[in-house]
């Protein structure tokens, strides 16, 4: 607990996975809503738009979360280099 309170350990990398799954669920729900919305009901174009929303949302969420993880991995590696130079 001391590491978290004094920022010696990062809490955010542990939350990125949960955030990824939440963003994935939101993308799927938004895509399904898009598929079945519109004035004329279910059409091929709304289906394709909903499918694109699901695929784009899933890929976008994955890329964003991976970039966040890369930032924290860089931080971990810099801390390891700093600790090895102190010894």
Phi, psi and omega in degrees: 000326181298322179298323180286318183292329181255017175060028173279338178235139181273134179268329186298320179302331178287334181272344184297322180297315178296321178295323178299313181295323177296316179295324178294317178296318179297320179296318180294315179297317179296321178294319179294319178297319178296322180298322186253018178253177180115166183286327184261009179083214184283115176233169181295323181290321177290327176296313179295321178296318178295320177296319177295324177296317179296311182294315180295320178294319179294316180292318179297318178296318180296314180297315181298316181292322177296321177296322177296318179295321179299318179300317181286329175294322176298318178298316179298317180293322177294322177294321179295319177295317179297317179294324180288331178284334178288330184280000000 
